[in-house]
Amino acid sequence: MFIGPWDAGGPWNPSGIGGVRRFLERVWAIATEPPQQSSQTDAATVDRLSRELRHVTHRTLRKVSEDIAAYKWNTLLAALMEFNNYLMKARDTAVYGTPAWDEAMDLLLLMLAPETPHIAEELWQRRHGGDVFDPAQSIHVQPWPAYEPALAQADTVTLVVQVNGKVRDKLELPADVGEAAAREAALASPTVQKWLEGKQ
């Protein structure tokens, strides 16, 4: 599923399974191991970290939902790998154990269930099951989650500024920036001005 586009095929290489195995080992670790260090911070920091985590979670859910519908398993798995890497870093911050963290973990497992049914089930049961397996609590009878569009939307975008076809600067701007404001910000950049030298 990770080798490339589903409909394009490709040569099978058994050594390629190693990367996916390492990914699944990291998923197992993030779902079962506590953080290495406890981070105590103020409520404002926890709130900011929670908002950021929810944004990344719902952005990933939107991407995975779209990729499942289009049979884009390779990009779906790449998005989940990126999400898990983010969670590995977030685990050692004050967001660990918050409702945003619990939501992220549940959605990670739900997004993994179609591709890795056995590991997803085992980790789901560890999080939600009792001492005995209950089919009614299986991850595979849970509804597919819906992402929240407002949370999936980025607050900022990276505007790449080119002069004569070459990248000269990258600007972080609000996601809803208009064309006129983006142009003004690009032209105001000292790096860009150096390359324009009074030209259009």
QUICOR-V64272 format. One record per pair of residues at least 24 apart in sequence whose ideal C-beta (glycine too) atoms are under 6 Angstrom apart, sorted by the first residue. I is the first residue (numbers start at 0). J is the second residue. D is the distance in Angstrom with one decimal. If there is no record, write none. Layout:
i-><I/I>
j-><J/J>
d-><D/D>
//
This chain:
i-><0/1/1/3/5/5/22/23/25/26/29/29/30/34/34/34/35/36/38/38/40/45/48/48/49/49/49/52/52/52/52/53/53/54/55/56/56/57/57/57/57/58/60/60/61/61/63/106/109/112/160/160/162/167/167>
j-><72/73/76/73/70/72/80/118/83/83/86/87/122/90/91/95/91/91/92/93/93/93/92/94/94/97/99/89/94/99/103/99/150/150/85/103/106/146/147/150/151/151/106/146/146/151/110/144/144/138/185/191/194/191/194>
d-><3.8/5.4/4.8/5.5/4.7/5.4/5.2/5.9/5.6/5.6/5.1/5.9/4.6/4.8/4.8/5.0/5.8/5.5/5.1/4.6/4.3/4.9/5.7/4.0/5.7/5.4/3.9/5.8/5.3/4.6/5.7/5.1/5.3/5.6/5.5/4.5/5.6/4.4/5.2/3.9/4.2/4.7/5.7/4.1/4.5/4.4/4.7/5.7/5.5/4.9/4.5/5.4/4.3/5.4/5.1>
//
